[in-house]
Amino acid sequence: MYIKARVSLLCTYDSDADAAYIYLEHPVPPAAAERVIPFDIKDGMFNLDLDTEGHVLGLEILGARKRLPHALLGVMLDQNQEQTEQS
């Protein structure tokens, strides 16, 4: 059986580190990421954060400018600029 659903995700971007984080659970409880599973692909590094039961909490994407779809990165950069201006 195939189920299709749309859900909102929280995504953050750190321009200094060129790293994005896609939260599958938010907020991630302190020290909840019991296990980090790194995996590499050419020109990028990804980390899956898992809890003690093996549920995926989030995905970290290093080298995000090269790896993320332009539309998603653009939204995150626009949001970051708005937050900076409000501070």
C-alpha positions in Angstrom: 0.0 0.0 0.0 1.3 3.5 -0.9 0.3 6.4 1.2 1.0 10.0 0.2 1.1 12.8 2.8 2.4 16.3 3.0 4.1 17.4 6.2 5.9 20.5 7.3 9.5 20.1 8.1 11.8 22.4 10.1 15.0 23.0 8.2 17.9 25.2 9.4 21.0 26.4 7.6 24.4 27.6 9.0 26.1 29.7 6.3 29.4 29.8 8.1 29.6 26.0 8.1 27.6 25.5 4.9 25.5 23.0 6.8 21.8 22.3 6.8 19.7 20.3 9.2 16.4 18.8 8.4 14.5 17.9 11.6 12.2 14.9 11.5 11.5 15.4 15.2 11.5 18.9 16.7 12.7 19.9 19.1 15.3 17.1 19.3 15.5 16.4 23.1 18.9 17.1 24.6 21.4 14.2 24.2 18.7 12.3 22.2 21.0 11.6 19.3 22.4 8.4 20.6 23.9 7.4 17.4 25.1 9.3 14.4 25.5 7.5 11.1 27.7 9.3 8.7 27.7 8.6 5.0 29.7 10.2 2.2 28.9 10.9 -1.4 31.1 12.9 -3.8 31.4 16.5 -2.6 29.1 16.1 0.4 28.8 14.6 3.8 25.6 13.5 5.5 24.8 12.5 9.0 21.7 10.7 10.2 20.9 11.2 13.9 19.1 8.3 15.6 17.6 7.9 19.0 18.1 5.0 21.3 15.3 3.0 19.6 16.8 3.6 16.1 14.3 6.3 15.0 15.7 8.9 12.7 15.6 12.3 14.4 17.1 14.4 11.7 19.5 14.7 8.8 22.6 17.0 8.7 23.9 18.0 5.3 27.4 19.4 5.0 28.3 21.1 1.8 24.6 22.1 1.6 25.0 24.7 -1.1 26.0 21.9 -3.5 23.7 19.2 -2.3 20.3 20.9 -1.6 17.7 21.8 -4.2 18.1 25.5 -5.0 14.4 26.2 -4.0 14.9 24.8 -0.5 18.2 26.5 0.0 16.7 29.8 -1.2 13.8 29.6 1.3 16.2 28.8 4.1 18.5 31.7 3.2 15.6 34.1 2.9 14.3 33.0 6.3 17.7 33.4 7.8 18.1 37.0 6.4 14.6 37.9 7.8 15.6 36.7 11.2 18.9 38.5 11.1 17.1 41.8 10.2 14.7 41.4 13.1 17.4 40.9 15.6 
